[in-house]
């Protein structure tokens, strides 16, 4: 701010409403000063409303069902077991691989646990493992002859 602008700012501080009306009547006060036009405020945007969390319900396979998954050339198997203390009443017991014998309370956790060693050895991170419900599928039942 140079000296002239500072002087104008100090003078403006002492102006009253009547002074502004007088200046407007005489045409000495523009409707919108040039500086204000340049720095016109942007329209205020409403904050985005958060959507309701989508509820997804999956139906667990029956107890005793064998689930299989193929991940980068390795086959994994798990069995649905009863777990009465859980809301779903079911859990997965991993049957094959380094995590064999471990029990997981969710499809996604079972997927991560079953593939953990393979992913670490191959430096894959979590590549290709995102949703346990998509990862596992029911093993085809061979009919008894």
N, C-alpha and C positions, 0 to 999 in steps of 0.2 A: 504494500500500500504506500503510494507516494504522499507527499505533503498535502497536495490539493485534495486527494481522496480522504485523507485523515481529517482535514478541515471540514469537508462536507459531512463526514460522518458525525463529527462533534456538533455541527449545526443541526443536523437532523434529530439528534437526541433531544434537543430543547423544543422541537416543534409540537404544537398541540393539534387536536382534531380540527379546530377552526382554521389553523394555518394550512393544513392539507386541503380543506374545502376551498379556501381562497386561491391557493395555487392551482387547483384543478379548474375553477371557474375562469381564471385568467389564461388557461391553456399552457401554463408553465410546468405542469406535472403530467408526464405521459402516463397513459393507462398502464403500461407495463414497461418498466425501464429495460434497456438493452441487456444489462447484466442479468436481470431476472429471467428474460427470455432464454438466454443461453443456459442458465442453470435451472430451468423449469423442472420441478419435481416429477419423478416418474410415477405413474399410477401405482398405487399400493395394491399388491397382489395378495389375495386371500391365502393364508397358509393352507397347504395341501392337507386334506382330511385323510386321516389314516383309515384305510379300509379294514373291515373286519377280517380277522384271521380266518383263512379258509380251513374248514374242518374236513379232513379226509378220513374216511373210515374204511379200513381194510378188514376183510374177514379172514381170520386165521384158519389154516387147514386143520383138519381133525387131528386129535392126538394119535400118534403112531405113524403119521404120514412122513415119508422120506422125501426130503427136498434136495435137489441137485443144482449145481451152478458150475459153469465153465468160465474160468478167468485166465486168459493168456496161456492157454494150453494145459492148464491144471484143472482137474475136476475136484469139486468139493461136495460133500454130502452132510446133511444135518437131519435130525429127527425132531418132530414136534412132540414135546413132552408136556405133561400136566404140571401146572405150577399154581395151585389154588390161591396162594397169597397175592397173586398179581391180578390187576383189573381184568386182563384178557383171560386169565386162568391158564395161559400157555406160555411156553418158552421154547427155545431151540437148543438142542444139544448137538454140538459139532461132532461128526463121526470120523472124518478123514482129515489128513494134513497135520501140520505141527500143533494145531489147536484142538486136536481130537480129545473129546471128553469134557471140554469146557462148555458151560451153559450160559446162554445169553438171553436176556429178557426182551430183546427186540430183533427184528429181521435185519435192520441196518447194523446193529452192533455185531451180530453174528457174521455178517458179510465182512466187516472190517477186521474182526478177530481171525476169521478163517484165512483171509488173504494177507494178513499183516507180514508174515515172514517173507512171502514171495515178493511183496511190494518193496520191502526193505532191501532184499538181496538184489533186485533188479533196478533199484533207485526210481521207482515209479510214483512215489508219494501216494496220492489217493486217485490216481488216474484210472478212469473206468469204473470206479466204485462210487456210486452216488445215492442209490436208493435200494435198500434191502428188499423191498417188495418186488422190484423189477429184477433184481439179481437172482433170487431163488425161484425155482419152479418145481412143481411136483414131479416126482419120478414116475415114469410110466409103469403101471402095475402089470406084471406078467401074469396072465390068467393061469390058474392051476389046471393041469391036464390030467 
